Each structure stands twice: as structure tokens, then as C-alpha cells.
Amino acid sequence: MKRWSLTALVLVVLLTAVNVALTLGARVPALAAPRARTLMPVFRDGAPVPSLAPMIHAVTPAVVNIATRGTLPVRRSPLTPFFQNPFFGQFFNLAPEAPVVQHFEALGSGVIVNARKGYILTNDHVIRHAHSIVVTTYNNDRYKARVVGVDRRSDLAVLQIHARHLQQIVFGNSDRLEVGDFVVAIGNPFGLEHTATFGIVSGLGRTNIGKDEGDTFIQTDAAINPGNSGGALVNLRGHLVGINTAILTENDGGNIGIGFAIPVDLARQVMDQIIKYGRVERGVLGVYVEDLSPQRAEALGLPRNTQGALVTEVLPGSGAAHAGVRQYDVIVSLNGHRIRNISDLEAYIGVKRVGTVVRLVILRHGRRLTLRARLGSARSMGVSAFPKHVDLGIALSNITPGSPLYGRIHGVLVVGVNPGGPAARANPPLDVGDVITAVDEVPVANLAQFRAVLAHHKAGVLLLTVQRGSQIFVTTVPLRK
């Protein structure tokens, strides 16, 4: 009996001590947790606040400042050539006028891509018209640069400096980028050296931003301003994913949160050709393509959300023809790169040299096939490396020998109409089974002729002559290039 009383007493004392300790811990935070932890900012999950400083510190030495000096020709008044002519000038006692030029100085950015050889990748517009190019590195050393080569179409240029102890950037993979990924733009905006701005990838595959047709760009809200051109767009690992090149802006030229960068996968291929050959010689696949709309996908027996480039014509004798590409094939991959639309296909083909063999993955009658095609020369095929694409919202076909129209009508057959496309909004609208016999009053007998006339069209409305059964009429199609 006494033994149990003593045990109970000990338990009561222990419980009382624990209760006092818990009470003190709740009332005095310093006793409940280590002092250092209360002074450190934390996220809700308890992780410490991160910093981009280590990554930026490692990458910044690979980004350089580019200062240029040059001259630009100034447009003269219409009377100037008259007075400059020596024959007429003698009557007015005028000496021949010296050419009028405007001197300029400009700043831009560049990225060291090969430290051993001193190669720097930048925008062509950064060094265009320059007769003096000076590169300033991270440690403020200055070097005169020579131009290895430029590619106006992609707005890229490669410079070279002779220097030691340079640091080059690590290449990333822009094809793996997704909207929402974090990125950092590093450059020299407004002459403010080694500036870093932070944002996300706002969009991918952007086109028609004032650059040449066929190019695709990364859109980002990381602040890009004048002077950032040619600088680096990097991911959180510090790997190069783009070359900053353009912005949408108000009249003041400042940043409004919409900037564009050339994907590094494309920039690297252009750079390799410039370094190896001094210029870019683009090959052609030899197909005409259109975006695959949900309606066209459904008509081909594919899921409506299928993405790709729909082949509407294969040029005879082209690399695509020799590889076995057919009309109505859907190109969904090129050399492992996903093809979502015609812009993707033109962008990846556009940096491949003549003679390059590419691996195509296509969808044909619901089957997935892999073909290999050798790119040809645009000159030998008599076509542009980047034929102008006009989306009429229709699928067209040549009139083949098996058709009841063969030999009776010369033109191209409409085999599909996108309900939301320009052809459906024509006056009157086009329909499946129509035969287009002329474009802008120029007769067309096949798809090649149709494309050739379309490529030279400049007005905002297309004039088509159409035969529907025994009826012939003219319709106007509002264009969307």
C-alpha cells in the first residue's frame, strides 16, 4: 500500500515538471526553438529563401559589352542627284557634293561561346554598319573584335577576339522550355553593365514580331531594354537558352514586359555554320505545308488536338519526294524536335545546310512513320528557301488522273475548308469540291502554279476564279499571312 503511494507521488511530480516546461516553452519562444531559426526568413514549408546570386555570379563573366562606331547613309532630297551630276552642276558652278552619312555610336551585348578561340555570339543588328567594334569583358579588359560572319535572316553574328582567361557560357536546350519556366536576362541595357533581370517564359514559338517570316522566338517578361540585344537568356542552372533580340514597346522605347529571344537550339546551328563556312546556306525539304487545324486533323482520322505541319504538296525531285513524303502526311517531329506548326518546321529546317540528312516523324493514316530526307538547294529547285505562306484555311489537291475532273478542268481542287478560316469568310465562301482555276486573274493548272502566284501576291484581298459544277464565279478572300 505504501509502495503504490510512493509511485503515484513520483508520477505526479514528473507530470507537474513536464507541464511547467511546456508552459514556459509556450510563453518564452527563445526556450522553445533555437535563436538562429527565428532570425532566418522561411517559406511556409520551412525552406530558406533562395537567391539567384550564385548562378548570376557564375554566368556574368561570359556576357560582354559590345560598343560600336560606324556610319549610316542618309536619304537625300529628290533634287540632290540633279545637282550632283557634273554635267548639270557646271551650269550652277557647284562642286560635286560629298556623300552624306550619319555617324553613330551604339552599345549592345554578346555571349562568349568559345573561350579558347574567343568566339562571341551576338545580334547582327548590334554590329550592322559598324567599322569599329570593341568588346569589354567582365573584368573591364577591352579588345578589338573582328566579324567572323553574319546571318541577316536570323539576326545573328559571330565575333572573335584574341584574349586569354575568358569564360564561356554553358549551352542549354531551348526545346525543353515550357511556358512558366523561370529565366534570367543578362546584358548591358542603356549602358548599365552586367544587369540581370528575372522573369518567366511567357510564350514559345512566337512569330510575326517584325522579324523575317519563319523565325520563332521565346517570349519572356524578364526586362529586356535597348543594350540587352545579343545578351544571354539563361535558365536557373545558368545554361544559355536564348539570345535576347527584340521587344515590343511604346513610343519611348522602354520595356513593357514583352521581350523576345532567339532559341539557343537555332542560334547554335546558325553559329556553327558561320564559324565553319563563314555564312549560312539554307537547305529546303521540298514541301509546302499548312498548320494542322482540329478540323483537318479530324478529317484525317487523327485526334482533334494533334499538332503538326500538314503536307499539302511535295515538289518533284525534292529530298522529301525521294524520302517518300506524301501529300496529307503530318510532320510531327524533325531530328527529335517537336513540330507543332509550320513555324516550327521552317525554323528547324531553316538552319540546316544543303545536303544535311534530317529524320522526319510523320503521321500517315494514323500510323507513325520515320523517314530520312536529304535537304536540297533552293536554287536548283527553283523555289525560295522560305516560300511565303498564306493561310487560306483550305486544303488543296492536284486533279489526279483518277478524278472524273481530270482532263476536263485545269486548276486545283478544294478538298477541305476550315470553318473559321479566310476561305469560309470569302464572298462568296469556298466549299469542298470547288476548283480554283485562276489566282488574281492568272490561270493555275496545279498546286505549283497556285503557290507561285500566291507567293507574289501583295494586296490584302485575294481574287480567285472558281468553278463549281457548271458554274464559274469570282470570289474575294481576306488574307491572313
Buried (B, 14 or more C-beta within 10 A) or exposed (E): EEEEEEEEEEEEEEEEEEEEEEEEEEEEEEEEEEEEEEEEEEEEEEEEEEEBEEBBEBBBBBBBBBBBBBEEEEEEEEEEEEBBEEEEBEEEEEEEEEEEEEEEEBBBBBBBBBBEEBBBBBBBBBBBBBEEBBBBBBEEBEBEBEBBBBBEBBBBBBBBBEBEEBBBBEBBEBBEBEEEBBBBBBBBBEEEBBBBBBBBBBEBBBBEBEBEBBBBBBBBBBBBBBBBBBBBBBBEEBBBBBBBBBBEBEEEEEBEBBBBBBBBBBBBBBBBBBBEEEEBEBBBBBBBBBBBBBBBBEBBEBEEEBBBBBBBBBBEEBBBBBBBBEBBBBBBBBBEBEBBBBBBBBBBBBBBBBEBEBBBBBBBEEEEEEBEBBBBBBEEBEBEBBBEBBBBBBBBBBBEEEEEBEEEBBBBBBBBBBEEBBBBBBEEBBBEEBBBBBBBEBEBBBBBBBBBBBEEBEEEEBBBBBBBEEEEEEBEBEBEE
